[in-house]
Amino acid sequence: MELTGDQLEKAEEELRRYLPRSQLVYGTLVLNNRFRADPVKFIVDKWPEFRVFICKPQCLQEDDLFKDLIIFTTDPAALKEIMENSSVLDWTKYMCIGIDFCHIDVLTGMASEKNVSSNKITVCHVMTLQDMSRLPPIDSSGISLGSLDESHVDLVAQTWKFGKGGAAKNMIRNMIVNFPSCCVLDADRKPVSWILTYSRCEMGMLYTLQEHRLKGYAKVVTITLARRLHAEGYPVYCSVEQEHEINIRVLKELGFTEVPSYRFTWFKFNDL
Protein backbone atom coordinates (compact mmCIF):
# COMPACT_ATOMS: atom_id res chain seq x y z
CA MET A 1 0.00 0.00 0.00
CA GLU A 2 1.06 3.59 -0.63
CA LEU A 3 1.31 5.88 2.39
CA THR A 4 -0.40 9.27 2.35
CA GLY A 5 -1.23 12.15 4.68
CA ASP A 6 -0.76 11.49 8.39
CA GLN A 7 0.70 8.07 7.62
CA LEU A 8 3.83 9.77 6.25
CA GLU A 9 4.35 11.61 9.53
CA LYS A 10 3.83 8.41 11.50
CA ALA A 11 6.28 6.59 9.21
CA GLU A 12 9.03 9.03 10.23
CA GLU A 13 8.61 7.94 13.84
CA GLU A 14 8.62 4.25 12.92
CA LEU A 15 11.69 4.49 10.68
CA ARG A 16 13.57 6.43 13.35
CA ARG A 17 13.49 3.29 15.49
CA TYR A 18 15.63 1.48 12.94
CA LEU A 19 18.31 4.12 12.44
CA PRO A 20 20.98 4.06 11.12
CA ARG A 21 20.03 1.04 8.96
CA SER A 22 16.89 2.86 7.78
CA GLN A 23 18.88 6.07 7.18
CA LEU A 24 18.38 6.45 3.41
CA VAL A 25 14.63 5.78 3.37
CA TYR A 26 14.23 7.88 6.51
CA GLY A 27 16.15 10.78 4.97
CA THR A 28 14.10 10.55 1.77
CA LEU A 29 10.85 10.66 3.72
CA VAL A 30 11.94 13.53 5.98
CA LEU A 31 13.04 15.74 3.09
CA ASN A 32 9.95 14.89 1.04
CA ASN A 33 7.66 15.73 3.96
CA ARG A 34 9.27 19.18 4.19
CA PHE A 35 9.91 20.15 0.57
CA ARG A 36 7.61 18.10 -1.70
CA ALA A 37 10.02 18.96 -4.51
CA ASP A 38 10.75 15.49 -5.85
CA PRO A 39 7.59 13.37 -6.27
CA VAL A 40 8.07 10.05 -4.46
CA LYS A 41 5.73 7.18 -3.65
CA PHE A 42 6.27 5.60 -0.23
CA ILE A 43 5.12 2.00 -0.30
CA VAL A 44 4.92 -0.58 2.49
CA ASP A 45 3.90 -4.24 2.57
CA LYS A 46 1.45 -3.51 5.41
CA TRP A 47 0.60 -0.75 7.86
CA PRO A 48 1.47 0.24 10.50
CA GLU A 49 3.75 -2.70 11.33
CA PHE A 50 5.57 -2.77 8.01
CA ARG A 51 8.41 -5.15 7.18
CA VAL A 52 9.30 -3.60 3.82
CA PHE A 53 9.50 0.14 3.11
CA ILE A 54 10.12 1.32 -0.48
CA CYS A 55 10.85 4.84 -1.75
CA LYS A 56 9.90 5.00 -5.41
CA PRO A 57 10.64 8.36 -7.16
CA GLN A 58 8.34 9.24 -10.04
CA CYS A 59 9.66 10.00 -13.52
CA LEU A 60 8.13 13.18 -14.93
CA GLN A 61 9.70 12.90 -18.40
CA GLU A 62 11.55 10.36 -20.50
CA ASP A 63 15.02 11.71 -19.76
CA ASP A 64 14.29 11.99 -16.04
CA LEU A 65 17.07 9.61 -15.03
CA PHE A 66 18.59 8.76 -11.64
CA LYS A 67 15.18 7.93 -10.18
CA ASP A 68 16.59 5.21 -7.96
CA LEU A 69 14.45 3.02 -5.71
CA ILE A 70 15.53 2.71 -2.08
CA ILE A 71 14.43 -0.24 0.00
CA PHE A 72 14.55 -0.92 3.74
CA THR A 73 13.42 -4.24 5.15
CA THR A 74 13.44 -6.07 8.45
CA ASP A 75 12.44 -9.37 6.88
CA PRO A 76 14.12 -10.87 3.77
CA ALA A 77 11.19 -13.25 3.28
CA ALA A 78 8.76 -10.33 3.16
CA LEU A 79 11.06 -8.55 0.71
CA LYS A 80 11.11 -11.60 -1.57
CA GLU A 81 7.32 -11.88 -1.38
CA ILE A 82 6.67 -8.25 -2.34
CA MET A 83 9.16 -8.49 -5.20
CA GLU A 84 7.55 -11.68 -6.53
CA ASN A 85 3.91 -10.73 -6.21
CA SER A 86 3.78 -6.95 -6.39
CA SER A 87 3.54 -4.47 -9.25
CA VAL A 88 5.83 -2.09 -7.35
CA LEU A 89 8.87 -3.27 -9.32
CA ASP A 90 8.72 -3.53 -13.10
CA TRP A 91 11.33 -6.15 -13.99
CA THR A 92 10.89 -5.46 -17.71
CA LYS A 93 12.51 -2.01 -17.39
CA TYR A 94 15.80 -0.54 -16.21
CA MET A 95 15.98 -0.14 -12.43
CA CYS A 96 18.60 1.07 -9.99
CA ILE A 97 17.97 -0.10 -6.44
CA GLY A 98 19.70 0.83 -3.19
CA ILE A 99 19.50 -1.62 -0.31
CA ASP A 100 21.35 -2.99 2.73
CA PHE A 101 24.13 -5.19 1.33
CA CYS A 102 23.02 -8.11 3.51
CA HIS A 103 19.82 -8.39 1.43
CA ILE A 104 21.42 -8.28 -2.00
CA ASP A 105 21.02 -12.04 -2.53
CA VAL A 106 17.24 -11.58 -2.53
CA LEU A 107 17.47 -9.03 -5.37
CA THR A 108 20.01 -10.89 -7.46
CA GLY A 109 18.16 -14.16 -6.93
CA MET A 110 14.94 -12.57 -8.15
CA ALA A 111 16.73 -11.11 -11.17
CA SER A 112 18.07 -14.56 -12.01
CA GLU A 113 14.59 -16.09 -11.76
CA LYS A 114 13.23 -13.46 -14.11
CA ASN A 115 16.22 -13.72 -16.45
CA VAL A 116 17.12 -10.08 -15.90
CA SER A 117 20.69 -8.76 -15.99
CA SER A 118 22.09 -7.33 -12.75
CA ASN A 119 25.22 -5.39 -11.95
CA LYS A 120 26.60 -4.02 -8.71
CA ILE A 121 27.46 -0.32 -9.00
CA THR A 122 29.06 0.32 -5.63
CA VAL A 123 29.10 -0.57 -1.93
CA CYS A 124 29.13 2.28 0.58
CA HIS A 125 29.81 3.02 4.23
CA VAL A 126 26.95 5.09 5.70
CA MET A 127 28.46 7.77 7.94
CA THR A 128 26.14 9.58 10.36
CA LEU A 129 26.71 12.58 12.61
CA GLN A 130 24.72 11.99 15.77
CA ASP A 131 26.53 14.40 18.08
CA MET A 132 26.96 17.88 16.62
CA SER A 133 29.31 18.86 19.43
CA ARG A 134 31.90 16.56 17.90
CA LEU A 135 32.21 18.78 14.83
CA PRO A 136 35.50 20.70 15.09
CA PRO A 137 35.51 24.51 14.85
CA ILE A 138 36.44 25.94 11.46
CA ASP A 139 38.22 29.12 10.54
CA SER A 140 36.39 30.54 7.52
CA SER A 141 38.02 33.96 7.70
CA GLY A 142 39.03 35.09 4.25
CA ILE A 143 36.74 32.48 2.68
CA SER A 144 33.61 33.52 0.83
CA LEU A 145 30.83 30.99 1.47
CA GLY A 146 27.54 30.75 -0.38
CA SER A 147 25.03 28.35 -1.93
CA LEU A 148 24.96 26.96 -5.44
CA ASP A 149 22.36 28.26 -7.90
CA GLU A 150 20.92 27.04 -11.19
CA SER A 151 23.76 28.58 -13.22
CA HIS A 152 26.11 26.03 -11.61
CA VAL A 153 24.31 22.89 -12.86
CA ASP A 154 26.73 22.27 -15.74
CA LEU A 155 29.78 22.72 -13.52
CA VAL A 156 28.56 20.16 -10.99
CA ALA A 157 27.46 17.70 -13.70
CA GLN A 158 30.86 17.86 -15.42
CA THR A 159 32.75 17.07 -12.23
CA TRP A 160 30.47 14.35 -10.77
CA LYS A 161 31.64 10.82 -11.63
CA PHE A 162 28.12 9.75 -12.72
CA GLY A 163 27.24 13.03 -14.43
CA LYS A 164 29.14 12.65 -17.68
CA GLY A 165 27.10 13.24 -20.82
CA GLY A 166 24.59 15.48 -19.12
CA ALA A 167 22.24 12.68 -18.06
CA ALA A 168 22.29 13.85 -14.43
CA LYS A 169 21.42 17.48 -15.08
CA ASN A 170 17.74 17.17 -14.16
CA MET A 171 18.62 15.58 -10.84
CA ILE A 172 21.38 18.10 -10.07
CA ARG A 173 19.12 21.03 -10.97
CA ASN A 174 16.47 19.70 -8.59
CA MET A 175 19.06 19.35 -5.82
CA ILE A 176 20.46 22.86 -6.30
CA VAL A 177 17.10 24.62 -6.60
CA ASN A 178 15.29 22.83 -3.78
CA PHE A 179 17.76 21.48 -1.24
CA PRO A 180 20.55 22.97 0.90
CA SER A 181 24.06 23.30 -0.55
CA CYS A 182 27.28 25.05 0.38
CA CYS A 183 30.18 26.30 -1.71
CA VAL A 184 33.36 28.35 -1.52
CA LEU A 185 33.37 31.23 -4.00
CA ASP A 186 36.42 32.80 -5.63
CA ALA A 187 36.95 36.53 -6.24
CA ASP A 188 34.66 36.35 -9.28
CA ARG A 189 31.89 34.66 -7.23
CA LYS A 190 32.44 31.34 -9.00
CA PRO A 191 32.30 28.08 -6.99
CA VAL A 192 35.64 26.35 -6.45
CA SER A 193 34.53 23.82 -3.81
CA TRP A 194 31.03 22.55 -3.04
CA ILE A 195 28.76 19.97 -1.47
CA LEU A 196 25.07 19.29 -2.17
CA THR A 197 22.12 17.49 -0.60
CA TYR A 198 20.51 14.56 -2.40
CA SER A 199 16.75 14.06 -2.39
CA ARG A 200 17.34 11.40 0.28
CA CYS A 201 18.70 14.18 2.56
CA GLU A 202 22.22 12.82 2.15
CA MET A 203 25.21 15.12 1.78
CA GLY A 204 27.18 14.37 -1.36
CA MET A 205 28.82 15.36 -4.64
CA LEU A 206 31.64 16.92 -2.62
CA TYR A 207 34.20 18.34 -5.02
CA THR A 208 37.03 20.88 -5.10
CA LEU A 209 38.59 22.13 -8.31
CA GLN A 210 42.12 20.81 -8.74
CA GLU A 211 43.83 24.19 -8.46
CA HIS A 212 42.08 24.93 -5.15
CA ARG A 213 42.83 21.72 -3.28
CA LEU A 214 44.85 21.38 -0.06
CA LYS A 215 43.31 24.59 1.31
CA GLY A 216 40.81 22.94 3.64
CA TYR A 217 37.81 23.96 1.54
CA ALA A 218 36.22 20.48 1.50
CA LYS A 219 36.22 20.36 5.29
CA VAL A 220 34.76 23.88 5.51
CA VAL A 221 31.81 23.21 3.19
CA THR A 222 31.12 19.81 4.78
CA ILE A 223 30.99 21.21 8.32
CA THR A 224 28.98 24.26 7.22
CA LEU A 225 26.33 22.16 5.45
CA ALA A 226 26.19 19.67 8.33
CA ARG A 227 25.43 22.49 10.76
CA ARG A 228 22.80 23.94 8.48
CA LEU A 229 21.01 20.61 8.00
CA HIS A 230 21.03 19.98 11.73
CA ALA A 231 19.73 23.50 12.48
CA GLU A 232 16.83 22.91 10.07
CA GLY A 233 15.94 19.60 11.72
CA TYR A 234 17.32 17.18 9.13
CA PRO A 235 19.44 14.06 9.69
CA VAL A 236 23.12 14.61 8.94
CA TYR A 237 24.78 11.77 7.07
CA CYS A 238 26.57 10.76 3.89
CA SER A 239 27.61 7.62 2.01
CA VAL A 240 31.21 6.91 1.04
CA GLU A 241 32.29 4.20 -1.38
CA GLN A 242 34.20 1.59 0.59
CA GLU A 243 37.41 2.01 -1.42
CA HIS A 244 37.66 5.71 -0.46
CA GLU A 245 39.45 5.05 2.82
CA ILE A 246 40.85 8.58 3.11
CA ASN A 247 37.37 10.14 2.93
CA ILE A 248 36.09 7.71 5.55
CA ARG A 249 38.97 8.60 7.86
CA VAL A 250 38.40 12.35 7.41
CA LEU A 251 34.69 12.02 8.21
CA LYS A 252 35.51 10.07 11.36
CA GLU A 253 37.85 12.89 12.36
CA LEU A 254 34.89 15.27 11.94
CA GLY A 255 32.78 13.20 14.34
CA PHE A 256 30.88 10.97 11.90
CA THR A 257 30.34 7.36 12.95
CA GLU A 258 29.14 4.15 11.30
CA VAL A 259 27.87 0.68 12.13
CA PRO A 260 30.86 -1.50 11.18
CA SER A 261 28.68 -4.38 9.99
CA TYR A 262 26.40 -2.20 7.84
CA ARG A 263 27.01 -1.47 4.17
CA PHE A 264 24.63 0.01 1.62
CA THR A 265 24.82 -1.13 -1.99
CA TRP A 266 23.49 0.13 -5.31
CA PHE A 267 22.55 -2.39 -7.98
CA LYS A 268 21.20 -1.85 -11.48
CA PHE A 269 18.98 -4.20 -13.39
CA ASN A 270 18.12 -4.46 -17.10
CA ASP A 271 21.00 -2.11 -17.93
CA LEU A 272 21.35 -2.42 -21.70
C-alpha positions as CSV (number, residue, x, y, z in Angstrom):
1,M,0.0,0.0,0.0
2,E,1.1,3.6,-0.6
3,L,1.3,5.9,2.4
4,T,-0.4,9.3,2.4
5,G,-1.2,12.2,4.7
6,D,-0.8,11.5,8.4
7,Q,0.7,8.1,7.6
8,L,3.8,9.8,6.2
9,E,4.3,11.6,9.5
10,K,3.8,8.4,11.5
11,A,6.3,6.6,9.2
12,E,9.0,9.0,10.2
13,E,8.6,7.9,13.8
14,E,8.6,4.3,12.9
15,L,11.7,4.5,10.7
16,R,13.6,6.4,13.4
17,R,13.5,3.3,15.5
18,Y,15.6,1.5,12.9
19,L,18.3,4.1,12.4
20,P,21.0,4.1,11.1
21,R,20.0,1.0,9.0
22,S,16.9,2.9,7.8
23,Q,18.9,6.1,7.2
24,L,18.4,6.5,3.4
25,V,14.6,5.8,3.4
26,Y,14.2,7.9,6.5
27,G,16.2,10.8,5.0
28,T,14.1,10.6,1.8
29,L,10.9,10.7,3.7
30,V,11.9,13.5,6.0
31,L,13.0,15.7,3.1
32,N,9.9,14.9,1.0
33,N,7.7,15.7,4.0
34,R,9.3,19.2,4.2
35,F,9.9,20.2,0.6
36,R,7.6,18.1,-1.7
37,A,10.0,19.0,-4.5
38,D,10.7,15.5,-5.9
39,P,7.6,13.4,-6.3
40,V,8.1,10.0,-4.5
41,K,5.7,7.2,-3.6
42,F,6.3,5.6,-0.2
43,I,5.1,2.0,-0.3
44,V,4.9,-0.6,2.5
45,D,3.9,-4.2,2.6
46,K,1.5,-3.5,5.4
47,W,0.6,-0.8,7.9
48,P,1.5,0.2,10.5
49,E,3.7,-2.7,11.3
50,F,5.6,-2.8,8.0
51,R,8.4,-5.1,7.2
52,V,9.3,-3.6,3.8
53,F,9.5,0.1,3.1
54,I,10.1,1.3,-0.5
55,C,10.8,4.8,-1.7
56,K,9.9,5.0,-5.4
57,P,10.6,8.4,-7.2
58,Q,8.3,9.2,-10.0
59,C,9.7,10.0,-13.5
60,L,8.1,13.2,-14.9
61,Q,9.7,12.9,-18.4
62,E,11.6,10.4,-20.5
63,D,15.0,11.7,-19.8
64,D,14.3,12.0,-16.0
65,L,17.1,9.6,-15.0
66,F,18.6,8.8,-11.6
67,K,15.2,7.9,-10.2
68,D,16.6,5.2,-8.0
69,L,14.5,3.0,-5.7
70,I,15.5,2.7,-2.1
71,I,14.4,-0.2,0.0
72,F,14.5,-0.9,3.7
73,T,13.4,-4.2,5.2
74,T,13.4,-6.1,8.5
75,D,12.4,-9.4,6.9
76,P,14.1,-10.9,3.8
77,A,11.2,-13.3,3.3
78,A,8.8,-10.3,3.2
79,L,11.1,-8.6,0.7
80,K,11.1,-11.6,-1.6
81,E,7.3,-11.9,-1.4
82,I,6.7,-8.3,-2.3
83,M,9.2,-8.5,-5.2
84,E,7.6,-11.7,-6.5
85,N,3.9,-10.7,-6.2
86,S,3.8,-6.9,-6.4
87,S,3.5,-4.5,-9.3
88,V,5.8,-2.1,-7.3
89,L,8.9,-3.3,-9.3
90,D,8.7,-3.5,-13.1
91,W,11.3,-6.1,-14.0
92,T,10.9,-5.5,-17.7
93,K,12.5,-2.0,-17.4
94,Y,15.8,-0.5,-16.2
95,M,16.0,-0.1,-12.4
96,C,18.6,1.1,-10.0
97,I,18.0,-0.1,-6.4
98,G,19.7,0.8,-3.2
99,I,19.5,-1.6,-0.3
100,D,21.4,-3.0,2.7
101,F,24.1,-5.2,1.3
102,C,23.0,-8.1,3.5
103,H,19.8,-8.4,1.4
104,I,21.4,-8.3,-2.0
105,D,21.0,-12.0,-2.5
106,V,17.2,-11.6,-2.5
107,L,17.5,-9.0,-5.4
108,T,20.0,-10.9,-7.5
109,G,18.2,-14.2,-6.9
110,M,14.9,-12.6,-8.1
111,A,16.7,-11.1,-11.2
112,S,18.1,-14.6,-12.0
113,E,14.6,-16.1,-11.8
114,K,13.2,-13.5,-14.1
115,N,16.2,-13.7,-16.5
116,V,17.1,-10.1,-15.9
117,S,20.7,-8.8,-16.0
118,S,22.1,-7.3,-12.8
119,N,25.2,-5.4,-11.9
120,K,26.6,-4.0,-8.7
121,I,27.5,-0.3,-9.0
122,T,29.1,0.3,-5.6
123,V,29.1,-0.6,-1.9
124,C,29.1,2.3,0.6
125,H,29.8,3.0,4.2
126,V,26.9,5.1,5.7
127,M,28.5,7.8,7.9
128,T,26.1,9.6,10.4
129,L,26.7,12.6,12.6
130,Q,24.7,12.0,15.8
131,D,26.5,14.4,18.1
132,M,27.0,17.9,16.6
133,S,29.3,18.9,19.4
134,R,31.9,16.6,17.9
135,L,32.2,18.8,14.8
136,P,35.5,20.7,15.1
137,P,35.5,24.5,14.9
138,I,36.4,25.9,11.5
139,D,38.2,29.1,10.5
140,S,36.4,30.5,7.5
141,S,38.0,34.0,7.7
142,G,39.0,35.1,4.3
143,I,36.7,32.5,2.7
144,S,33.6,33.5,0.8
145,L,30.8,31.0,1.5
146,G,27.5,30.8,-0.4
147,S,25.0,28.4,-1.9
148,L,25.0,27.0,-5.4
149,D,22.4,28.3,-7.9
150,E,20.9,27.0,-11.2
151,S,23.8,28.6,-13.2
152,H,26.1,26.0,-11.6
153,V,24.3,22.9,-12.9
154,D,26.7,22.3,-15.7
155,L,29.8,22.7,-13.5
156,V,28.6,20.2,-11.0
157,A,27.5,17.7,-13.7
158,Q,30.9,17.9,-15.4
159,T,32.7,17.1,-12.2
160,W,30.5,14.4,-10.8
161,K,31.6,10.8,-11.6
162,F,28.1,9.8,-12.7
163,G,27.2,13.0,-14.4
164,K,29.1,12.6,-17.7
165,G,27.1,13.2,-20.8
166,G,24.6,15.5,-19.1
167,A,22.2,12.7,-18.1
168,A,22.3,13.8,-14.4
169,K,21.4,17.5,-15.1
170,N,17.7,17.2,-14.2
171,M,18.6,15.6,-10.8
172,I,21.4,18.1,-10.1
173,R,19.1,21.0,-11.0
174,N,16.5,19.7,-8.6
175,M,19.1,19.4,-5.8
176,I,20.5,22.9,-6.3
177,V,17.1,24.6,-6.6
178,N,15.3,22.8,-3.8
179,F,17.8,21.5,-1.2
180,P,20.6,23.0,0.9
181,S,24.1,23.3,-0.6
182,C,27.3,25.1,0.4
183,C,30.2,26.3,-1.7
184,V,33.4,28.3,-1.5
185,L,33.4,31.2,-4.0
186,D,36.4,32.8,-5.6
187,A,37.0,36.5,-6.2
188,D,34.7,36.4,-9.3
189,R,31.9,34.7,-7.2
190,K,32.4,31.3,-9.0
191,P,32.3,28.1,-7.0
192,V,35.6,26.4,-6.4
193,S,34.5,23.8,-3.8
194,W,31.0,22.6,-3.0
195,I,28.8,20.0,-1.5
196,L,25.1,19.3,-2.2
197,T,22.1,17.5,-0.6
198,Y,20.5,14.6,-2.4
199,S,16.7,14.1,-2.4
200,R,17.3,11.4,0.3
201,C,18.7,14.2,2.6
202,E,22.2,12.8,2.2
203,M,25.2,15.1,1.8
204,G,27.2,14.4,-1.4
205,M,28.8,15.4,-4.6
206,L,31.6,16.9,-2.6
207,Y,34.2,18.3,-5.0
208,T,37.0,20.9,-5.1
209,L,38.6,22.1,-8.3
210,Q,42.1,20.8,-8.7
211,E,43.8,24.2,-8.5
212,H,42.1,24.9,-5.2
213,R,42.8,21.7,-3.3
214,L,44.9,21.4,-0.1
215,K,43.3,24.6,1.3
216,G,40.8,22.9,3.6
217,Y,37.8,24.0,1.5
218,A,36.2,20.5,1.5
219,K,36.2,20.4,5.3
220,V,34.8,23.9,5.5
221,V,31.8,23.2,3.2
222,T,31.1,19.8,4.8
223,I,31.0,21.2,8.3
224,T,29.0,24.3,7.2
225,L,26.3,22.2,5.5
226,A,26.2,19.7,8.3
227,R,25.4,22.5,10.8
228,R,22.8,23.9,8.5
229,L,21.0,20.6,8.0
230,H,21.0,20.0,11.7
231,A,19.7,23.5,12.5
232,E,16.8,22.9,10.1
233,G,15.9,19.6,11.7
234,Y,17.3,17.2,9.1
235,P,19.4,14.1,9.7
236,V,23.1,14.6,8.9
237,Y,24.8,11.8,7.1
238,C,26.6,10.8,3.9
239,S,27.6,7.6,2.0
240,V,31.2,6.9,1.0
241,E,32.3,4.2,-1.4
242,Q,34.2,1.6,0.6
243,E,37.4,2.0,-1.4
244,H,37.7,5.7,-0.5
245,E,39.4,5.1,2.8
246,I,40.8,8.6,3.1
247,N,37.4,10.1,2.9
248,I,36.1,7.7,5.5
249,R,39.0,8.6,7.9
250,V,38.4,12.3,7.4
251,L,34.7,12.0,8.2
252,K,35.5,10.1,11.4
253,E,37.9,12.9,12.4
254,L,34.9,15.3,11.9
255,G,32.8,13.2,14.3
256,F,30.9,11.0,11.9
257,T,30.3,7.4,12.9
258,E,29.1,4.2,11.3
259,V,27.9,0.7,12.1
260,P,30.9,-1.5,11.2
261,S,28.7,-4.4,10.0
262,Y,26.4,-2.2,7.8
263,R,27.0,-1.5,4.2
264,F,24.6,0.0,1.6
265,T,24.8,-1.1,-2.0
266,W,23.5,0.1,-5.3
267,F,22.5,-2.4,-8.0
268,K,21.2,-1.8,-11.5
269,F,19.0,-4.2,-13.4
270,N,18.1,-4.5,-17.1
271,D,21.0,-2.1,-17.9
272,L,21.4,-2.4,-21.7
